[in-house]
Amino acid sequence: MRFMVGCFKYASDERVPVRSPKKRTPMSRLKLLQIALIAFGVAFCSVYPLAIIWPSGWAWHDGPPTASHYFMMIVGIYATLGIFLIRASRDPISHRSLIDFTIWSSVVHALIMAIQSYSAGAHMGHMLGDVPALLLVAAVLGGLTYSGGTTNDG
């Protein structure tokens, strides 16, 4: 009796791994979704440092990030969402509503910011910063969640 663990085959009576000859399995959509959830979770937790490094692309006010109460609320919301995305990476199927919220709130937030970038006040840096970043989040999570269906395969 043989069973698979990752790329290794084990006989039930022996513990010596036997590699399949040059057989590589493509990474499953579920695994890619888990990686994306972790990556975007970390990115959402990094909004504050991004505003320090590149204020014209991530902050909507002059001065340090702490100079705006609004911005600090956004940092708190995105850091919380980031932590929950990282937690959701363990079992994305069970956290589908959180993933859906992340997709659609990212689209709405990006569209509002894109429109506001064209208003007076010279916020065009956001068209190269947080606007495309949020659209990327929505596109990747949406593509991995909805195209072909997410299954609980390897």
C-alpha positions as CSV (number, residue, x, y, z in Angstrom):
1,M,0.0,0.0,0.0
2,R,1.4,3.4,-1.1
3,F,0.3,6.9,-0.3
4,M,1.3,10.4,-1.3
5,V,2.7,13.1,0.9
6,G,3.6,16.1,-1.2
7,C,6.0,15.0,-4.0
8,F,7.0,11.9,-2.0
9,K,5.6,8.4,-2.1
10,Y,5.8,6.2,0.9
11,A,5.1,2.5,1.3
12,S,3.1,1.8,4.4
13,D,5.8,-0.5,5.7
14,E,8.8,1.7,4.9
15,R,9.7,5.4,5.5
16,V,12.1,5.9,2.7
17,P,10.9,8.6,0.3
18,V,10.8,7.7,-3.4
19,R,10.6,10.6,-5.8
20,S,8.6,10.3,-8.9
21,P,10.9,10.7,-11.9
22,K,10.8,14.3,-13.1
23,K,7.1,14.5,-12.4
24,R,6.2,18.0,-11.2
25,T,2.7,18.8,-10.2
26,P,1.5,22.4,-10.8
27,M,0.7,24.4,-7.8
28,S,-3.0,24.2,-7.0
29,R,-5.3,27.2,-7.2
30,L,-5.9,26.7,-3.4
31,K,-2.2,26.9,-2.6
32,L,-1.8,30.0,-4.8
33,L,-4.8,31.6,-3.0
34,Q,-3.2,30.8,0.4
35,I,0.1,32.5,-0.7
36,A,-1.8,35.5,-2.1
37,L,-3.8,35.9,1.2
38,I,-0.5,35.9,3.2
39,A,1.2,38.3,0.8
40,F,-1.7,40.7,0.8
41,G,-2.2,40.4,4.5
42,V,1.4,41.4,5.1
43,A,1.0,44.3,2.6
44,F,-2.2,45.5,4.4
45,C,-0.3,45.4,7.6
46,S,2.4,47.6,5.9
47,V,0.3,50.6,5.0
48,Y,1.9,52.8,7.7
49,P,5.5,52.1,6.7
50,L,4.5,52.5,3.0
51,A,3.2,56.0,3.9
52,I,6.5,56.9,5.5
53,I,8.6,55.6,2.5
54,W,6.3,56.9,-0.3
55,P,3.8,59.5,1.1
56,S,2.6,60.7,-2.4
57,G,1.5,57.2,-3.2
58,W,0.0,56.1,0.1
59,A,-0.9,59.1,2.3
60,W,-3.6,61.7,1.5
61,H,-2.3,64.4,3.8
62,D,0.8,66.5,4.3
63,G,3.2,65.6,7.2
64,P,3.9,62.4,9.0
65,P,1.3,59.6,9.0
66,T,0.3,60.3,12.6
67,A,-0.7,63.9,11.6
68,S,-4.0,62.7,10.3
69,H,-6.6,61.0,12.5
70,Y,-8.3,59.7,9.3
71,F,-5.2,58.1,8.0
72,M,-4.5,56.4,11.4
73,M,-8.1,54.9,11.3
74,I,-7.4,53.6,7.8
75,V,-4.1,52.1,9.0
76,G,-6.0,50.4,11.9
77,I,-8.7,49.0,9.6
78,Y,-6.2,47.7,7.0
79,A,-3.9,46.2,9.6
80,T,-6.8,44.4,11.1
81,L,-7.9,43.1,7.7
82,G,-4.3,42.1,7.0
83,I,-4.2,40.0,10.1
84,F,-7.5,38.3,9.3
85,L,-6.3,37.6,5.7
86,I,-3.3,35.9,7.0
87,R,-5.5,33.8,9.4
88,A,-7.8,33.0,6.5
89,S,-4.9,31.6,4.5
90,R,-5.1,28.5,6.6
91,D,-8.5,27.6,5.3
92,P,-9.6,30.0,2.5
93,I,-12.8,28.0,1.6
94,S,-14.2,28.6,5.1
95,H,-13.3,32.3,4.9
96,R,-14.9,33.0,1.5
97,S,-17.0,35.9,2.8
98,L,-13.8,37.7,4.1
99,I,-12.2,37.1,0.7
100,D,-15.3,38.5,-1.1
101,F,-15.3,41.5,1.2
102,T,-11.6,42.1,0.5
103,I,-12.2,41.9,-3.3
104,W,-15.2,44.2,-3.4
105,S,-14.0,46.7,-0.8
106,S,-10.7,47.0,-2.7
107,V,-12.5,47.7,-6.0
108,V,-14.8,50.3,-4.4
109,H,-11.9,51.9,-2.4
110,A,-9.7,52.0,-5.5
111,L,-12.4,53.6,-7.7
112,I,-13.2,56.3,-5.1
113,M,-9.5,57.1,-4.8
114,A,-9.0,57.2,-8.5
115,I,-11.8,59.7,-8.9
116,Q,-10.4,61.8,-6.0
117,S,-6.9,61.7,-7.4
118,Y,-8.1,64.0,-10.2
119,S,-9.4,66.6,-7.8
120,A,-7.6,69.7,-6.8
121,G,-4.7,69.0,-4.4
122,A,-2.3,67.1,-6.6
123,H,-2.9,63.5,-5.5
124,M,-1.9,61.9,-8.8
125,G,0.8,59.9,-7.1
126,H,-2.0,57.6,-5.9
127,M,-2.6,56.5,-9.5
128,L,0.8,54.8,-9.2
129,G,0.5,53.7,-5.6
130,D,-2.5,52.6,-3.6
131,V,-5.0,52.7,-6.5
132,P,-3.3,50.0,-8.6
133,A,-2.3,48.1,-5.5
134,L,-6.0,47.7,-4.5
135,L,-7.0,46.7,-8.0
136,L,-4.2,44.1,-8.0
137,V,-5.5,42.7,-4.7
138,A,-9.1,42.5,-6.2
139,A,-7.9,41.0,-9.5
140,V,-5.6,38.3,-8.0
141,L,-8.0,37.3,-5.2
142,G,-11.0,37.4,-7.6
143,G,-9.1,35.3,-10.2
144,L,-8.0,32.7,-7.8
145,T,-11.3,32.5,-6.0
146,Y,-13.7,32.6,-9.0
147,S,-12.0,31.3,-12.2
148,G,-12.4,27.6,-12.3
149,G,-13.7,27.4,-8.8
150,T,-11.7,27.0,-5.6
151,T,-11.5,23.4,-4.6
152,N,-9.9,21.7,-1.6
153,D,-7.2,20.0,-3.7
154,G,-3.6,19.7,-2.6
